[in-house]
Amino acid sequence: MACVASSAGVVANPLFVGIDVGTTRVKVGIFDRSGRQHALRIIPHDGLLTPQWGSVTQDAGHWWRTVCRAVRATAADVDTAHVSAIAVCGQGPTLVTTDARLRPCGPALTWMDKRATAEASLLSARLGRSIDAGHLVAKAMRVSHEDPNATRRWYLQAWDYVAARLCGTPHTSAAWLEDEIGASGLPQDHFPPYIPPGTPLGRLTKASARAAGLPAGIQIVAGTNDGVAACIGGGLTRKGRSVLLGGASGGFVLCWDPAPSAWAPPPDTYPEPPDLRYLGATIASSGMALDWLASLFGVHDYDRWLSHAATIPPGADGLVLLPYIAGVFLPYTADERTSVADPAARGVLFGIGARHTSAHMLRATLEGVAYVIRQVYELTVPSGVRLATTLTVGGQAHSGLWNQIKADVLGMTVLTPAVIEAGALGAACLAATGCGAFGDLWEAAEAMVKIAGRLEPNAAAHFHYSRLYTDVYKPLYPQLKGLFPYLHPAPLQRSR
């Protein structure tokens, strides 16, 4: 067993803390060098705030308090003297603005907040390329214009904000593009320096150590986006491996050769294996659709609730869901296929009749998410390539029923990992790399990710799902897309 140096000396049998600041929950796991999970806590944080149309914000200060609470709880299960390093992953692109002391200067604009349309248009015109309204620099411009706060000092990503609070070092682990910063007209020194994921940032401060229930001086390591961390924690280190992401948004990602026509983030945005790229996308909502449905029926015990869906046959007796409750984004990621980016799109429950119950709605939700994942899969995998297996990770992977539905919809063997919360494990891989336990991140992922089980697709269910997917699910959006804008309220006219 390798030993890892810390500020207090050399730590034998080191442990690594992975923190995942998700859209609805904070997950904190503690792992050893083999990837064995020693402790895990999942704690919901404050919900999404929508005071006006298009606004989807959260309280970053509450993230911090929830992280500290979750770390204290996990720390109670281990000998904290063995904790060698901590890394954070999280939702994004989500903008947090802070003062010089890293105190939030207002609500965080989550990745679903699409109000910066005017700023995105201005950036697009200045740069000669398309900038989305959810883009971080566009959001920073909007915040600066709407709230010209003189105390504002830093523009940060969600996970970088939490890591900076832990060690006191403002930074970005996903590089801001210099031409975008220049075109924004914002002060360049408000964008913190780039520190690559898996690189040491600093040490856990005394104040943060007291808040989190850990010894001061633990190494803090630069993190990454939670979807990418889940890819790392899902073992995407080699060409042909893939994961089904099962968080609030979810999606499908394939590790493959670089492709000239593929959608992919700019270099230095996220860590990727040498000479390979992570192709695919997260979708606007998947687990969020289930949470929405649960809120309608006042459900808190998901395991018991999901058992009701198992009594409904595949196809939900003719009920089909488009799970686009936060819009739809389906990029082209291989060959020359067309992308879909429609923030106006909304969810559709199609085919509802008198015979349908809440259990049918639940089954249709699980299947609808599987359909959109199949859609991303088909857009991602190069023509002529057929994958034999994929790995399911994230909260959705706790449900054996949902895993089987995904296997049946895809017609593919679905593997289940020993550690379901792959985002937290991926962050722990970054932590282990940053403190020297492994030569690089990919060595860490190979050592720490383990497969626990497999689900084979049912041929009859796959045939039935394929018919619904082809004949009902896929044609629904093209036929309805022209109607979605009429659902959005027109700006209110001020009375004179």
RAFENFEN-V370004 format. One record per residue. N is the residue number from 0. D_FIRST is the distance of its C-alpha to the first C-alpha in Angstrom with 1 decimal. Layout:
n-><N & N>
d_first-><D_FIRST & D_FIRST>
This chain:
n-><0 & 1 & 2 & 3 & 4 & 5 & 6 & 7 & 8 & 9 & 10 & 11 & 12 & 13 & 14 & 15 & 16 & 17 & 18 & 19 & 20 & 21 & 22 & 23 & 24 & 25 & 26 & 27 & 28 & 29 & 30 & 31 & 32 & 33 & 34 & 35 & 36 & 37 & 38 & 39 & 40 & 41 & 42 & 43 & 44 & 45 & 46 & 47 & 48 & 49 & 50 & 51 & 52 & 53 & 54 & 55 & 56 & 57 & 58 & 59 & 60 & 61 & 62 & 63 & 64 & 65 & 66 & 67 & 68 & 69 & 70 & 71 & 72 & 73 & 74 & 75 & 76 & 77 & 78 & 79 & 80 & 81 & 82 & 83 & 84 & 85 & 86 & 87 & 88 & 89 & 90 & 91 & 92 & 93 & 94 & 95 & 96 & 97 & 98 & 99 & 100 & 101 & 102 & 103 & 104 & 105 & 106 & 107 & 108 & 109 & 110 & 111 & 112 & 113 & 114 & 115 & 116 & 117 & 118 & 119 & 120 & 121 & 122 & 123 & 124 & 125 & 126 & 127 & 128 & 129 & 130 & 131 & 132 & 133 & 134 & 135 & 136 & 137 & 138 & 139 & 140 & 141 & 142 & 143 & 144 & 145 & 146 & 147 & 148 & 149 & 150 & 151 & 152 & 153 & 154 & 155 & 156 & 157 & 158 & 159 & 160 & 161 & 162 & 163 & 164 & 165 & 166 & 167 & 168 & 169 & 170 & 171 & 172 & 173 & 174 & 175 & 176 & 177 & 178 & 179 & 180 & 181 & 182 & 183 & 184 & 185 & 186 & 187 & 188 & 189 & 190 & 191 & 192 & 193 & 194 & 195 & 196 & 197 & 198 & 199 & 200 & 201 & 202 & 203 & 204 & 205 & 206 & 207 & 208 & 209 & 210 & 211 & 212 & 213 & 214 & 215 & 216 & 217 & 218 & 219 & 220 & 221 & 222 & 223 & 224 & 225 & 226 & 227 & 228 & 229 & 230 & 231 & 232 & 233 & 234 & 235 & 236 & 237 & 238 & 239 & 240 & 241 & 242 & 243 & 244 & 245 & 246 & 247 & 248 & 249 & 250 & 251 & 252 & 253 & 254 & 255 & 256 & 257 & 258 & 259 & 260 & 261 & 262 & 263 & 264 & 265 & 266 & 267 & 268 & 269 & 270 & 271 & 272 & 273 & 274 & 275 & 276 & 277 & 278 & 279 & 280 & 281 & 282 & 283 & 284 & 285 & 286 & 287 & 288 & 289 & 290 & 291 & 292 & 293 & 294 & 295 & 296 & 297 & 298 & 299 & 300 & 301 & 302 & 303 & 304 & 305 & 306 & 307 & 308 & 309 & 310 & 311 & 312 & 313 & 314 & 315 & 316 & 317 & 318 & 319 & 320 & 321 & 322 & 323 & 324 & 325 & 326 & 327 & 328 & 329 & 330 & 331 & 332 & 333 & 334 & 335 & 336 & 337 & 338 & 339 & 340 & 341 & 342 & 343 & 344 & 345 & 346 & 347 & 348 & 349 & 350 & 351 & 352 & 353 & 354 & 355 & 356 & 357 & 358 & 359 & 360 & 361 & 362 & 363 & 364 & 365 & 366 & 367 & 368 & 369 & 370 & 371 & 372 & 373 & 374 & 375 & 376 & 377 & 378 & 379 & 380 & 381 & 382 & 383 & 384 & 385 & 386 & 387 & 388 & 389 & 390 & 391 & 392 & 393 & 394 & 395 & 396 & 397 & 398 & 399 & 400 & 401 & 402 & 403 & 404 & 405 & 406 & 407 & 408 & 409 & 410 & 411 & 412 & 413 & 414 & 415 & 416 & 417 & 418 & 419 & 420 & 421 & 422 & 423 & 424 & 425 & 426 & 427 & 428 & 429 & 430 & 431 & 432 & 433 & 434 & 435 & 436 & 437 & 438 & 439 & 440 & 441 & 442 & 443 & 444 & 445 & 446 & 447 & 448 & 449 & 450 & 451 & 452 & 453 & 454 & 455 & 456 & 457 & 458 & 459 & 460 & 461 & 462 & 463 & 464 & 465 & 466 & 467 & 468 & 469 & 470 & 471 & 472 & 473 & 474 & 475 & 476 & 477 & 478 & 479 & 480 & 481 & 482 & 483 & 484 & 485 & 486 & 487 & 488 & 489 & 490 & 491 & 492 & 493 & 494 & 495>
d_first-><0.0 & 3.8 & 6.5 & 9.8 & 13.2 & 15.9 & 19.5 & 18.8 & 16.2 & 12.4 & 10.7 & 7.8 & 6.7 & 8.9 & 11.8 & 14.2 & 17.9 & 20.1 & 23.8 & 26.5 & 30.1 & 32.1 & 35.8 & 36.4 & 33.2 & 30.2 & 26.9 & 23.8 & 20.5 & 17.2 & 14.1 & 10.4 & 8.1 & 9.6 & 12.9 & 13.8 & 16.7 & 16.7 & 20.1 & 22.9 & 26.3 & 29.1 & 32.1 & 35.3 & 36.6 & 40.2 & 41.9 & 43.4 & 46.5 & 49.4 & 52.4 & 54.1 & 54.0 & 51.1 & 49.2 & 45.7 & 44.1 & 41.6 & 41.0 & 37.9 & 38.2 & 37.7 & 34.6 & 33.2 & 34.3 & 32.9 & 29.5 & 29.5 & 30.6 & 27.9 & 25.1 & 26.5 & 26.6 & 23.0 & 21.9 & 23.8 & 21.5 & 18.2 & 17.3 & 18.0 & 16.5 & 13.1 & 14.8 & 13.9 & 16.2 & 19.2 & 21.1 & 24.4 & 26.2 & 29.8 & 33.2 & 35.2 & 37.3 & 38.1 & 39.7 & 39.2 & 41.4 & 40.8 & 42.5 & 41.0 & 39.2 & 37.5 & 40.0 & 41.1 & 44.7 & 45.5 & 44.2 & 41.4 & 42.9 & 40.7 & 40.2 & 43.2 & 45.5 & 47.9 & 50.7 & 50.3 & 52.6 & 55.0 & 52.2 & 50.5 & 53.9 & 54.5 & 51.1 & 51.8 & 55.2 & 53.9 & 51.1 & 52.8 & 50.0 & 49.5 & 47.6 & 46.9 & 48.0 & 44.5 & 43.3 & 41.6 & 44.1 & 47.0 & 45.8 & 45.5 & 49.0 & 50.3 & 48.7 & 50.2 & 53.6 & 53.7 & 52.3 & 52.8 & 50.8 & 51.0 & 47.8 & 45.7 & 43.1 & 40.2 & 39.9 & 36.4 & 34.7 & 33.7 & 29.9 & 30.4 & 32.8 & 30.2 & 27.5 & 30.2 & 31.1 & 27.6 & 27.5 & 31.2 & 30.8 & 33.3 & 32.0 & 32.1 & 29.3 & 31.9 & 34.4 & 38.0 & 40.4 & 42.6 & 45.8 & 45.5 & 45.0 & 48.0 & 50.1 & 49.4 & 51.2 & 48.6 & 47.4 & 44.6 & 42.9 & 42.4 & 39.8 & 36.5 & 34.5 & 32.2 & 28.4 & 26.5 & 24.2 & 20.5 & 21.8 & 21.4 & 24.7 & 24.6 & 23.6 & 24.5 & 27.9 & 29.2 & 31.7 & 29.3 & 26.8 & 29.7 & 30.7 & 27.3 & 26.3 & 23.2 & 22.6 & 24.1 & 22.3 & 19.5 & 19.2 & 21.5 & 21.1 & 24.0 & 24.4 & 26.8 & 29.3 & 28.4 & 29.6 & 27.5 & 24.4 & 25.2 & 25.4 & 21.9 & 20.7 & 22.8 & 21.1 & 24.1 & 22.5 & 25.0 & 28.8 & 30.4 & 27.9 & 29.5 & 29.3 & 31.9 & 31.4 & 32.6 & 33.1 & 36.5 & 37.3 & 35.2 & 35.7 & 34.5 & 32.3 & 31.9 & 29.6 & 32.2 & 33.8 & 35.7 & 39.2 & 42.1 & 43.7 & 40.6 & 40.2 & 37.1 & 36.3 & 36.8 & 34.1 & 31.7 & 32.4 & 29.2 & 26.0 & 26.5 & 24.8 & 26.1 & 29.7 & 29.8 & 31.3 & 31.0 & 34.5 & 36.1 & 36.8 & 36.5 & 39.8 & 41.8 & 41.3 & 39.8 & 38.1 & 40.6 & 43.4 & 42.1 & 41.8 & 45.4 & 46.7 & 45.0 & 46.7 & 50.1 & 49.8 & 48.1 & 45.0 & 41.9 & 40.5 & 39.3 & 38.1 & 41.5 & 43.3 & 41.5 & 42.5 & 46.1 & 45.4 & 44.4 & 48.0 & 49.3 & 49.6 & 48.0 & 50.1 & 50.8 & 54.4 & 55.2 & 53.5 & 51.5 & 49.6 & 49.1 & 46.2 & 47.2 & 47.6 & 46.2 & 47.7 & 46.4 & 44.4 & 43.9 & 43.2 & 43.9 & 40.6 & 41.7 & 45.0 & 47.9 & 48.0 & 49.4 & 47.5 & 48.5 & 48.1 & 50.3 & 49.6 & 52.9 & 51.9 & 51.5 & 50.6 & 53.1 & 53.4 & 55.7 & 57.9 & 58.0 & 60.7 & 62.1 & 59.9 & 56.6 & 54.7 & 51.7 & 49.5 & 50.9 & 50.1 & 46.5 & 46.2 & 47.8 & 45.3 & 42.3 & 44.1 & 45.2 & 41.7 & 40.8 & 43.9 & 43.0 & 39.4 & 41.2 & 43.4 & 40.6 & 39.0 & 42.3 & 42.7 & 39.2 & 38.7 & 40.8 & 43.9 & 43.6 & 39.9 & 39.0 & 35.4 & 34.6 & 31.9 & 30.6 & 28.1 & 29.4 & 27.6 & 28.7 & 30.9 & 33.3 & 30.7 & 30.8 & 34.3 & 34.5 & 38.1 & 37.5 & 34.8 & 37.4 & 40.1 & 38.0 & 37.4 & 41.1 & 42.3 & 40.2 & 40.7 & 37.0 & 34.1 & 32.0 & 28.3 & 26.7 & 23.1 & 20.8 & 20.9 & 24.6 & 24.4 & 23.1 & 24.3 & 22.1 & 19.0 & 20.2 & 20.5 & 16.9 & 15.9 & 18.1 & 16.6 & 13.0 & 14.7 & 16.9 & 14.5 & 12.5 & 9.3 & 11.1 & 14.0 & 16.5 & 17.5 & 18.1 & 14.7 & 13.4 & 16.3 & 15.8 & 12.2 & 13.4 & 17.0 & 18.0 & 21.6 & 23.1 & 26.8 & 29.8 & 33.4 & 36.2 & 39.3 & 42.6 & 45.2 & 48.1 & 46.5 & 45.3 & 48.9 & 50.3 & 47.9 & 48.5 & 52.2 & 51.8 & 49.4 & 51.8 & 55.1 & 54.5 & 51.3 & 51.4 & 55.2 & 55.1 & 53.7 & 56.0 & 59.0 & 58.1 & 56.6 & 60.1 & 60.6 & 57.4 & 58.8 & 61.7 & 59.4 & 58.4 & 60.7 & 62.9 & 62.7 & 65.0 & 68.2 & 69.1 & 72.4 & 75.0>
